[in-house]
Amino acid sequence: MRRTALLASAALLTALIPLASAHAAPDPAADPAPVPVDRFEGEVPFASQPAEGIFTWGGDSDDPPTLQLTARPDAPEGAKVLSGTYDISGYGGFTHDFAAGRPAHDWSAHKGIRFWWDGRNNGKKIAFEIKDGGADGEASELWTTSFTDDWTGWKQVEIPFTDFAYRTDYQPVGGIDHVLGLTRMWGYAVTLPTGIKGSFAMDDVELYGRADQSLRASVTTDAPVYPVEEGGTATVKVTVATTGSAPIDEPVTVEYRTATTGSAQAGKDYTPVSGTLTFPAGTASGTSRTISVPTLRDRAAEPAETIPLQLTVTGAKAPAETPQVVVDAHGLPYLNSHLPVRKRVADLVSRMSLEEKAGQMTQAERGAMSAPGDIAAYGLGSLLSGGGSTPTPNTPDAWAKMIDAFQLRAQATRFQVPLIYGVDAVHGHNNLAGATIMPHNIGIGATRDPRLAEQTGAVTASEVRATGVPWDFAPCLCVSRDERWGRSYESFGEDPALVTSMETVIQGLQGRADGRDLSRGDKVLATAKHFVGDGGTEYGSSTTGTYTIDQGVTKVTRQQLEAVHLAPYQTAVDRGIGTVMPSYSSLDIAGDGRGPVKMHARGDMINGVLKDRMGFDGFVISDWNAIDQLPGDYASHVRTAVNAGVDMMMVPYTYKDFSTTLIDEVKAGRISEKRVDDAVSRILTEKFELGLFEHPYADTSGAPEIGSAAHRAVARQAAAESQVLLKNAGGVLPLKKSEKVYVAGSDADDLGNQTGGWTITWQGESGTHTQGTTILQGMRNAGGDVTYSKDASAPTDGYDVGVVVVGETPYAEGVGDVGNGHDLRLSAADQAAVDKVCAAMKCAVLIVSGRPQLIGDRLGKIDALVASWLPGTEGDGVADVLYGRRPFTGQLPVTWPKSEQQLPINVGDASYDPQFPYGWGLTTLTKVPAGGTATLRALGVAATAAERAHADQAGRALVTRARLIVQQKVGGSGMSAAVAKPFADADHLLLTGRYAAAVEQLTAAYRAVGRRA
């Protein structure tokens, strides 16, 4: 699923220089003199932290604007202004940070901040942020507001500090105190508009006005919604606070009354209340009073009813919204947990309006909502966190509180249908800092260990559910057929039989196939994605931006579609998968006469194959904004996708448009009410099975286990079993603790590279951004005598063996496509490190990557070669096999090519001559069986018997023995096409339970060793 990381920037916020001028004693009632922040005459340089300065930033290399100080005769102040140009696709802007080595600035005496802006009348919103508290300008809280450029020429923009809101979609550090204190300010930032080429000019940023109480004091309530059982009493806490945390100077009064504009009836459903709360002058900031609202019992079964509590505030800023008391729905059949789920669903659907049904089919991004009240206003069925969309601080407790706050909003709807919150936890709870991060799926495929795959799913589910998230957009069941694809690492492998064997992960996530475990506090609803054929897209067929293969076209015959891409989905349905996500890609089936058709429009596949033929009874969730890629206008996007069988639409930013358009299409008869009822019934079924109606809020009892030793032990085992030993001349591996080891390479000590994309942020990043152990630290923990030189610049004399850890830097999806700024070759620095170390000593090279790297030109100089994939946070697992604590047992889940020209290359191809074949993987600490063709013949006989007896464990063991015999012989004579093809075919046969045929193919490979094709 594509994830844009919601307007995040590592530098956004506020600025200033407090100046004091002392002449006559000031009039306390008069405004203080303005305090300059930026005059743009050159007094503040273009520089960044820790120095004071102005600097630019952006989402990519093209997004930062240009800046210059320009002399202009019309400058509002002085002779120069700050001017610039921009053309921003993601996000971009500029910041003024104060010097980190000096005290922060105190703005609390002032009303607000103002500046001159040269308007372009483009109607665009421009975000303005200030930086409060913390250690410095880049470790402070961000408070944001915006203004609209809807004028021409110079205009002074005045922004009272009370207009600033705490930024919830991005913070550079964990939450400090969530209070705009104004006593420790570090600067400001401006975010420029996206989607247009533009220019701007700005001048004279300064503090203005006196901080009168009505602007610096505010009244808040402890919640926006107060659910209460019928007959109970709601207690509303009202608090007065000041931006500077000082006591209030003047009295604050809060008049309150229950309004009659809600759905509840005064005297029947509640007792009206009114009165006045008074906070006298001198009241401490943070002082609270309470209001009680009693409700009445009438014994009738009813939907939820609302009672708005109107607050009129004098002397302070009023709450942003009117709090609502909600009398809970009661007595209705759908609320009866003893009834079968199907009856509860039927009852609820029969009561819902079209508007409420449309809301259930709508999913918004949590940071993209224009207001949290939209959850109730639009009756939203779901929210999600895109990659990198996290609460601040990014902790388990903050996640749970955030989602509980969203669930509370849903209680203000008529039937109090809970939200279902989703995340992309594709290798552990990867958005959460400190979570246990597993190897990516390609590494799990390399383990060939279905039980371990299930364990990794169970750990992931436990950590995800403990933060209040009941839904995971995983696993990816793509069958990756071209390593140029930027999503290759999301696949378990190139063989549908391998992918199918790893689908035990579904039970790890969801529990038993009948759904009975979904309500447990350690299970989540899983998602099979991306239906169907996303791994088969043709290179060069993508039309999405600069992508080369991702979201492109999969061209297949009907037989290829069934055998390769559809096969894993039948297994997923049989395993009880709860949701399925269609692919962005298009499907072009030979002979059907339709040409390429986007999967979100293929009703023949979603309705016809998935739901009707396979019997899928969960619901289908679209990919991120995927319907926008369909042809036609927006109404046709909605109509086409819904009628094709998509039940819930992931429309992160356009949730309002989707909901209203869906309603219009149904009213016009272009989408049937029956289709809508089917979609809503499927969605509600999963919500009931998850137990959300009874327990909508987070069960955090499992939170202490997040990142625990027990969970990390599973990830460590997965990392160890995922390591594939491709070459081991002279028995270089395992290392001995007595050996002096020279470690080099860009990925030896880089947790971010080791965890890859989809880690903390959508694309991931190099460096340390979560908790874990690098491969280097793992080697030290193992007791190795290790010296580290990242670039191999340290002297190489006196070492017994070198270990060079090289590979890729993080990426995700089409951003990582080969040809889109990426290739399959090691970087120049990595090549140099390999060359230097391997020329000086025996060496083992570890490749940390999401796909095979082209290493053939150096293979002769390398003694041992390991495909380490993306092993996750537990570098100790890699060290375990390097030092012989565990044996190497991993096997290639994809074919390792000799050159890019060979791509795509896959097991089963008629022409097959790779560097290393699918299924290849040497072992250590295991004695290879003696014998040759005679031994293989005996193994074949035994395999035939095992197959007839359905003795799968014995059959697999027999094939493994045969494979070891072949690999040992190849190690001494070299690989050839004549060996590679039957060897790879044998592993496919093994996975499909044809043990005798697998041994037969391995025997053919054995006989071909030394013979060139």
N, C-alpha and C positions, 0 to 999 in steps of 0.2 A: 504494500500500500504506500502510495507516495505520501510523503509527509513534508509540508513546508514548515519550517520552524518559526512560526508566528512572529514576525517583526522583532526578533531578538537581536540585541546588539550589545557587545561587551562594553560599550561606553556610551551612556546616554544620561545627561542630567543637568546640574545647576552651578552657578558661579557667583563670586563677588569679592569686593574689597571694602571692608568697612573703613570709612574715613570719619574722622571727628573734627569738627571745626568749633572752636570755642571763642565766642565773642561775648555778647551780653547774655545774661541768664535767659534760657529759652522759655517761651510761653508753653506751659504743659498742654494747653488746648490746641496749640498750633501744630501743623504738620512739621516733622523734622525735614531738614534739607535733604534733597535726593542724594543718594550715595552711588557714585559711578561704579559700574562693574566692567564694562568695555566701552571705550571711546573709539576704538579701532583707528587710532592715530599711530600705532606701532608700539604702544606701551606694553602690550601683551604679545609675546612672540608666537610664531607657529611652532609648537613643541608639545610634547606629551609628558605624562607622569614619569618620574616624580617631580619634574619641573612644572612651574605654572605655564600654561600655554593653550593654544587653540589647535585642534587636530580633527581630521576627518576619519570616517569609518564607513563600512558598508558590508553588504551580504556577500559580495564577491569582488574581484579585482576591478570591475567596471563601475561598481556602485558608489564609491566615495566621490563626493562632489569636488570640483576644483575651487580653491579659495584664493583670493588676493585682496590686498588693501588698495582701494582705487580712489584717486583724487576726483572729487566731483564738486562742481560749483553749487549744486543744490543740496549738499550734505546737511542734514538737520543739525548736526553738531560738529564743530571742527572742520577739517579740510578733507578728511578721507572717510570712506565707508567700507564695510566688509561686503564684497560681492563675489559671485561665483556662478558656475553652471553645473547642471546635473542631468543625468539620463539613467534613472534607477529602475532596475527590474525587480530587485528583492527588497532591500531596505538600505538607506544611507542618510548621512547627515554629518553634523559637526558638533564638537563639544568644546567648552572652555572649562578646564579643570584648574583649581587653585593648587599651589605648590604643596606637595604632600609633606614636606619637611617643616611646614609652618603651621601655626594654629588655624583651625577652621574659622569660618566667618560667622558672625552673629547678625541675623536678619530679623530678629524677633520684634524690633521696634517699628517695623515698617508694615504697611498695608499690603504691598505686593511688589511685583517686578514689572517693568515696562521697557519698551524698545520701539524704535522706528523701523517700519517695514515698507519697502518699496513695492506696492501691490501690483500684481499682474492681472487681477480680475479673472483668474482661471477657475475659481470655485473649488479649489482643492483645500483639504484640511492639512494643516501643518502642526505636527506635535511639538510641544515645548515642555521640557522636563527640567526639574531641579533635583539636586543631590543633597540628601539630608543624612547626617550622622555617619557613623562608621569610621574606618581608619583613614580613608582618603577618598579622592574623587572616583576611583575605580573600585572601591569597596564600601559603597554607601547605599542608602535606600533611594530608589527612583520614585519620584512623584510627578505625575503627568497631567497635562491638559492639552488643549489645542485651540487654534483659531482658524478661521476660514478666510482665504485670500479672495475676497469678493469686492475689491476696490482697485482703483488705478492711482499710482503715485504714492508719495510718502504719507504714512498715517502712523500715529503713535498707538501702539497696542498696549493696553494696561490689563494686567492679570492679577487679581487679588490672590493671595496665598490660599484662601479658602476654596478657590476653584481647582486646586490640585488634588488629584486622587492617587492613592497608593497603586503602583503599577502591579497588576496581578499576572500578566502574561509573561513577564520577564523581569528578573532581578539579578544583578551580577553576583550577589552574595546571598547568604541566608538572611531571613528576616531579622532586623535589628530590634525594633520595638513597634513598628507599624504606626508610629506617631510622628507627624510632621512638626518637630520641635523648633526648627528655625534657628537654633542656637549654635549648631555645628554644620554649617553649609559649605559645600565643596564645589559648586559651579552649576552650569546649566548645559543643556543640549537641545539641538533643533533637528527633528527628523523631517526631511524634505519629501515632497509627493513622489509617488511612483507612477509609472505608466505614461509619462509625458517628458519630453525634453524641455528643460526650462532654465531660467536664470533668476537670480535673486539679488537683493541688496538689503543690508541691515545696518543700523547705526544706533549708537548711544543706548546701551543696555544699562539700566540703573534701577535701584530700589526707590520706591516712592511711598508717600503717605504715612499716616500714623496708624498703628495697629489698634484701632478701636475694638472694643470687646465684641460687638456684633459680628465682626469679621474673624476674630481669632477664637471665639468660643463657639462650641457646637453642642447640640443635643442629639444623642443617638439612642436607639433601642438595642437590646441584646440580641434580637432576632427580627427578621422581617415577617415570619409566619409562626403562629402559636397554635399547633394542633392540640385539641383537648377532647376527651371522650364526652359524649352527651351527658349533661348533668354535672360535669366537672367545672373547675374554675381555672381560667388562664391567668398567669401572672406575667405582666410585662414590666421589664426593668428599664428605667429611663435614666440615662447617665449624662452629666454635663462634663465637658472636657475642653481644654484650651490647647492651642497649637504650641505654645511655649511651656505647657505644663504648670503654669503659675496659677494661683487662686484667681477666681473671677473678681473683677473690680466692681461690678454692678450686679444687682439682682437679676436672676433669670427665672422667668415663669413659664410654665407649660400647662396650658389649658387642654383638657382632654374630654372627649365624648365619643361614645359609640355611634357611628354613622349608620344611617338606614339604607345606604347604597349597596350593601352586600346582599347575599342571597338568603341570609338568615332573617327571621322575623322577630322584631322586638316584642317581648312579652310572651312569645310562644317558644322561641328557641333560646333566648337569652334575656337577662335582666339589664336594661340600659344603665350605663354609668356615665358620670361626668364629674368634673372637678378641676382643681388647679394644684399643680406641684410648684413649690417655691424653693429656689436655691438662693439664699441670701448672699450679698456681697461678702467676699472672703471665703466662700465655699471652695474647698480644695478640688482641683481638677481630678476627675475620675469618680466623683461622688454620685451615688445612685439613689433613686426612689422607685417605688413599685406601684403599679396599677393592677387591680384585680377585676376580671371580667367573668362573672358567673354565667354559666349556661344552664338551660332547663331540660328536663327529661320529658319526652312526650310519648315514648314507647313505640312510635311508628318507625318502620324501616325507611331510611332516607340516604340520599347521597350526602356528601360533605357540604356544609354551608359556611359562608364567610361572614365575618363581622369586622369591618374596617374600624380602626381606632384612630379618630382624627385628632391630631396634635397641632396646637397653635402655640408657637414659641415666641417669646419676647425677650430680647437681650442676647440672643445667640442664634446661630444658624440651625434651622429645623432639620430633622432627618430627611434623607434623600427620598424616601418613599413612606407611604402610610402603612404601618404594621397592620396585619390581619390576624384576628383570632379565627380559627377554623374548627367547627364542630365536626368531628370525624364521621365519615360514612359508617353506617351501622345497619345490621339486620338484613342486608341484601345477600342473596345466595352466593355471589362471586366471592364474598368475604369469608365464606365458610370453608375452612381448611380441611374439613372432613369429606367434602364432596369431591368426586373425581375431577381432575383438572379440566377435562373436556367440557363438563357441565359448568364449571366456573367460567371458562372462556366463553361458552355460548351465552350465558346469562349476561356477562359484562358487555359483550359485543352488541347484544340486543338493546342495551340501554344507551349506547354511545351515539353521539351525533356525528355527522360526517366530518365536522371540524375536529372533533376529538379523535376520530379515526385517522385523519390526515396527520395529526400531531404524532400519533404513535408510529407512523411510517417515516418520521423525520428525525435525522441525527445531526446535531450541530457540534462544532468544536468548542470546547469550554472557553477558550480565550477569545473566540471570535463573536461571542454573543454581545449584542449591543447593550444588554442589561440582563442581570440574572432573573429579573421578573419575567423575561420572555419564556422561561420554562413553563410557567403557569399560563401566561397569556396565549401561548401557541400550543399548550398541552404537549410539549416535546416528549417523545418516547425515549430518546437516547442522547447522551453526550459522549464525546471521546476526547482523549488527549492525543494529539498528533505527536510525531517524533520530536522530543525536546520541549513539549508543552507540559510544564510541570509547575506545581505550586512552589511558593517560596516560604520557608526553606524547603528544599527537596528531601524531605524526610518521610518515613512511614506515617507519622502522626499528622503531618501537614496534608498528605494525600487523603487520609481518612477524614479529616475535618473538612477539607475542600469538597469531597464527594458527599459527605453528610449534609453540607450546606446546600448543595444542589438538590439532594433528595428532599430536604425540608421544603424547598420551593414547590416540588411536585405535590406536596400535601395540600397545597392551596387549590388544587383542581377538583372538579366535581366528584370524580371517582377515585381520586388519590392513587392513580396508577403510578407505580414507582418507575424511575428512570432505570435503564440498563446502561451502565458506563463501560466503555471499551478502551483498551490500549493495545498497542503492538508490542506484546511481550514475546519476542520471537526467539530469544535465547536467554531466558531468565526475565525478570522484571527489569528490562534494560533501560527504562526511563528513570528508574529510581537509583539515586546515588547510594552506594553501599550494598546494593542487592547482589545476589549470587549470579554471576554471568556465566552461562554455559558456552561450550563451543558452538559456533554456528552450525546449521544443519548439515553442511557438507562434511564437517568433522564428525557429527553424530553418525552420518552414513558410513564414514570410514571405520567406525567401531564395529560394524556388523553385529551389534548387540541390542536386540529388541528390548530386552529387559532393562538395560541401562537407559535406552531411549524413554521408556515409560517412567523410570525414576527421575530423569531430568524434567519431564513434563510435570511430575508430581511436585517437585521442588518449586518449579516456576508457579504452578497453580497456588501452592501454599503461600508464597510470598506476594503474589498478586492479590489474592482474595483478602489477605491480612491488611491491605491498605484500602479496602472498600471497593475494589474493582472486581466485578463478577464476570467479566467477558474479555477474552483474549483473542485478538486477530491472528491466530496461529493454530495449526502449523501450515507452512507452505508445502503443498503437495506437487509442486511443479517438477517436471522431469526435464532437467537442464540438458539441452542438446548442443549448446555452443558456448564455449568458455569466454567468448567475447561479451557475453551478457553480464551487465553490472549486478544482476541478482543471482549469479551462479551460486554464491555461498548460501543462499536461502534454500537451495535444493538439497535433498538427501543424496542425489546422484543422478546419473544419466540413464539408469535402467529402471523402468517402472516396477520391476520385481523388487529392487532394493528399496525404492520409495515405499512400496506397499508394506514391506517387512518392518519398516521403521514407524508405521502408523500406530504402534503401541503407545506412542506419545499421546494419542487422543485419550486413552484410558488414564494415563498419568494426569492429564489436565481435567477431564470430566468425571472420571470414575466409571462405573459400570455402564454398559451400552444402553440400558433402559432408562437412564437419566435419574435413577433414584438417589445418586450421590451428589447431584448438582447443588442441593441446598446446604451441603456441608461447608464448614468454614475454611476448608483447604482445597476446594475444587472450583473451577471456573468453566463457563461455557466456551467451547473451542470453535475455531473457524477454519474450514478447509479452503485454501486459496492457492492460486487464482484460477477459477473455473473458466475455460479449460484451454490448455495449450500455451500458456504463457512462457514455458520453457522452450518452445519450438519456434519462436519467431525468427524470421530470416534476416540475416545481417544486411543492413542498408534499407530495411523496409519501414523503419520508424519515421513518423512525421511529427513527433513531439520534440519541439525545440531542437537542441543539438544531439539528442539521443540517436544512436545508430542502430540499435536492435531492440531495446526495451520498448514495450508498448507497440511493437511492429505487427507484422502479419505472419501467422503460422499457416503454411501451405501443406496440406496433407491429403492423402486418400482417406476414404472412410475407414478402411482397415487399419491404417496407421493411427488415426485418431483414437480408435477403440483400443488398440493394443498398447499404445505408448502413453497417451495423455489422459484418457478417460479411466483407465484401469484403477488408478489410485483412489478415484472418487467413489467407486462402488464399494471399495473396502472401507472408506471413511463413513459412508452411509450405514454400512453394516455394523460399524463400531459405534453408531449413535451420534455422529457429529451434529452439533446443535445449529451451526450456521455455516453458510457457504458464501464466499465472496467471488463474484465474477472478475475476470481479468480486464485490464485496459486494452489488451491486444485484440486484434481482429483474427477471425478464423476464415480461411479460404479452403473449402472442401472441394476437391477435384470432382467435377461432374455434376455438382448441384446447381450450376448455372447462376449462382448468386454473387460470386466473386468475394472479396474480403468484406466481412461484416463484423462490426464491433461486438464483442461478447455481451455487452450490456443490452444489446438489441436482439440477441439470438434467442427468441422464444422457443425455437426448435430444440435448443440445447438446455435452456434453463427449465422451461415448463415441460418440454417433451421428454428429454433424456433424464435430467436430474430428478425432477419431481415425480413425473409419471412412471418412467421405466425403472429408475433406480429406487423409487419409493422414498425419497428424501422428504421428511415431514417437519424439519426445522424451518428457519427462515433465511432468505437470501439478502445479504447486505451489500450495497454497492461499494465500489472503491472510492477513494477521495476525489470528489468532484468529477467522477468518471462520466456522468451523464452529459457533462458539458462537451464531451468529445463526440457526441452523436450528431448526425446531420440535422439540419432544420432549425426552427426557432425553439425557444425554451419550452413552450407548451408541447411541441413534438418530442423534445428530449424526455420530458416527464411521462408523456403518454406511451412512448415507445418502450422505455425501461420498465414501467409498471406493468404494462401488458405483456412484456416478455417474461415476467415472473420475478422481478426484483421487488422485494417486500419492504425493505427499509432503505432510504436513500441517505448516503453520507454526503451531506451538502454543508460543509463546514461554515461557510460564510453566507450562503444563500438560502438558509433554512426558512426564512419568511417567504421568499419567492416560491420555493418548492411547495410549501404547505398551501398557499393561496392558489397556486397554479393547479395543484392536484384537485383541490375542491372544485375549481372552475371546470376542469376536464370531466369530472364525474357528473357535475350538474348538466354539462353539455352532452352527456351520454357517450363520450369517447373513451371513457374508462368505466367499466361496469361496477355497480355497488357490490356485486358478488365477488369481483376480483379484490376490491378493497377489504371486504370482510374476510376473505381468505388470508390476505397479507396480515391483517391485524390479529386474526386468530392465531396464526403461526407465531407472531411476536409475543403475544400475551401468554401463549403456552410455555414458552421458554422462561418468561418472567415468573410465572407460577411455579415452574419446576425448580427454578433457582431459589425459591422461597422469599422472593423480594417483597411480596405483599405482606407477609408476616414479619419480615426482618429487613426493611429497606436500608437500614443504617449499617455502617461498617462493624464487623466483628473483628476486633483487633487483637483477639487473644493469641493469634499466631504471630503477631508482630515481633516478639523477642527472637523468633527463629530466623528472621530475615538476615541473610548474610552469616548465619550461624556456622559453627564448625561442622555440624552434621550436614548441612546443605552444601557447604564448600567441599566436603569430602566427596559428594556425588559429582560435583563439577570437576574435582581433581581427577577422579577416576575416568570421567568422560574425556578430559584433556589427554590423559595417558593413553587410553585406548584409541583415541583418534589419530595418534601419531603413526604415519606410514613410513616405514624404512624402505627406501627405494634402492639403495646401494649400500654395501658395507664391506668394501674390499679390505682384506687383512684383519677383519674383526675389530675395527676401530671402536665400534660401539658394542657393548656398553663401556662407558668410561670407568676408570678405576680411581678411587679417591686418592690414591697415592700419586696419580699423575698431575703434573703441573699443566694447567689448561689455560690457554690464551683465548679469551672470548672477545669477539668483535661483531660489528654489524649494527645497522640502524634499528633493528627490531629486538635486540637482545634485552634492552632495558626500557621498553616503551609499552606501558599498559594499554594506551589507546590504540596503538597499531595491533596489539595482540588481541584486543576485543573487537576491533573492526567497526563497520557501520552499525547503525541501529543500536548505539550505546550512549546513553544519556541524551544525545541529540540524534536527529534523523541520519545525518551523514557520519556521525562519529567524529573523533579528532585524535590526533597524536598527543602524547603526553599523558599526564596523570589526571583523570577526571572522576575516578571512582576508587573504590578500595579493592585491592587485590595484590597479587604477587607476580612480578615479571619473571621471565625465563631465567634471566641472570640471577635474580634473588633466589629463585628456586634452586639453582645450581649451588649457590652458597649455602642455602638451607640444607641441602643434601650432604654437606660436608666436603664439597669439592675444593681443591686448591686452585682458586680462580683469580686471574688477572684480567681486567676489562679495559679495552681501548676501543671506543665506538667506531672510529674511523681507521683503526689498525695503524695509527701513527706511532704508537709506543714500540720500543724495540721488540723484536720477535725471537731473539736468541734465548736458549735455555728452556724451552717448553717442550713437553712431550706430545701434545696434541692441541690443535686449534678447533674452536667451535665458532662458526660464523653464522649469525642469525640475521637473515635478510628477508626482504619481501615487500609487500604493498603497504601503503598508507590508507586510512579508512575512506570508504565511499559507500553509497547506497543507490540502488535502482539505476536508472539510466544515466545518472551522473557518473557512474563507474563504467559505463560502456567503453569497450575498446574503440578508439577513434574519437572519443569525446574527452580528449585530454589524458587518456590512459592507454597503455599497451600491456603486453604480457612479458616484458623484459625487465630485468632488474635495473635499478637506477645506476647511474655511472658510479656513484659513491659505493653502492653495494657491490658492484662488479670489481671495483678496485680493492675493496676489503677482502673479497673472496680470493682474488688473484694474489694479493700480498701474503695472506696467511697460508694459503694452500701451496704456495711456492716455498715457504719457509719450514713447513712441518706437516706431519699427517694432519688431515683436517676432516671435520664433519660440517656440512652446510645444512642449516635448517631454514626452510622457506615458510615464512609466516604470510599466508595469503588466502584470499577467498576463492582462488582458482589456480590451476597449474601455471607455472612460470617457465619460460623457454630457457633452459639451462644446458642444452645439449652441447654447445660450443665449449663449455667448461667442464663437462662431465668427466672427461679423461683425467683432469687434474684434481678432481674431488674424490677423496677416499670413501666418505659416507655421505649420503644424501637423505634428508628427511623432509617429507611433506608435513608441516606442522599445522596447516590450515589456520583458522582463527580460534585459538584454544580457550578464549575467555579469560576470566580473572585469575585462574589458578595455575600460574606458571610452575608451581610445585609438581603438577602432573606431568609436565614435559620433562622436568628434571628426573622424575621417577623412572622413566624409561631410558634417559641418557645415562643414568648411573646404575641401572640394573635392578632397581627396587621392584620394578615390574618389567615384564618382557614387552618388546614391540610386537603388537598383534594386529595393527590397523591394516586395512586394504584399500586400494584406490577406489573411491566411489565414482570417479570419472576417468576417462582416458587421458593420459599425460602425453601431449603432442610433441613432435619434434620441431615443428615450425607452425607459424600462424597460417601458412598456406594450406595446411592439412585440415583446418577447421571448416565446417564442423566434422568431428571424428568421434564415432561412438561404437560401443560394442554391438556386434551384429552387422556392421558395414561390410559390404562385399570387398572393398579395398581397405585394408587395415594394417598400418605399419607405424605404430606409435613409438615414442621413446620408452614408455612403460604402459602395459595394457591395463585395462579395467580389471580390478581384482588383485593386482599385484601388491605384494607387501611381504617383505622379509620378516623374519622373526629372530629374537634373541632369547637366550636362556631355555631354548627348547631343542631337544635333540632331533635332528632330521632322520626319518626312518631310513634304514639301509636298503640297498637293492635298487634295481632298475625296472626293466620292462616286466620281469617276472613278478616283482612285488606289485607293480601297477595292475597286472592282470589279476592277481589275487584280491587286490582292493576292489577291482571292478566286480568280481563275483560277489564279494561281501556287500558291496553297495546295492547290487541287484536284490539281494535278499532283504536288506534293510528297507529298500523302497517298497517291496511287496508287503512287508510287515508293518509299514507306516511308522518305522522306527526312525523318526526324523533326527533325533540327537545322534544316534549311531551313524546315520547316513552322512550327516554333516561332518562328523569326525573323520570318517573314511575319506571324504573328498579333501578335507584339510591335509591329511597325511600325503595324499597324492600330489597336492599343490606344492607342499614343501619339497618333495622329491624333485619336481620339475624346476622349481625356483633355484634349488641348489645347483642343478646341472647348468641352468642358464647363466648363473653367476660366474661360472668359469669359462663359458663359451660365447656369451653375448646374446642379445635379443635380435630377433628377425621377424619379418611379417609372418613367416610360416609358423613361428612359435606363438606370436602374439594373438593371432586370431582365435585358434582353438583354446588358448589359455583364457582369454576374456569370455568366450562363449561358455566355457565350463563354469565360470562364476555365476553367470545368468542362469544356467541350468540348475546349479546348486540352490539358488534362491527360489526356484520354482518347484523344488522337490524331486527333480530328476537326477538322482545321485549316480545311477549307473551311467547315464549319458555324460554326466560331468566328468567322471573318471575316464571315460572313453576319449573325451576331448583332451583331457590332460595327458593321456597316453600319446595321443597324436602330437601334442606339443613337445613332449619328451623326445619322441623320435625325430622331430624336426630340428632339434637343437644342433647347431653347427651346420645346418643346411640352409642355404639362402634361397629365398623365394624368387 
